[in-house]
Amino acid sequence: KDGVWKWVDGSALNSFWAPNEPNSRVGDEDCVISHYSWADFPCNYTFVWICERN
């Protein structure tokens, strides 16, 4: 259901959002980007990741 975010086990997802998120600010934002906190983004946005491993 649009506007309802849940973990794959069906439990509520509500403790990691940045202030005023999720907000669908640019329209259909059904995916999440995480940094220090979470924000909703359109699923067609592309982000670059750098990972460090020992």
ABEGO torsion letter per residue (X at the ends): XBGBBBBAAGBBBAAABBBGOBAGAAEBBABBBBBABBBBBBAABBBBBBBBBX
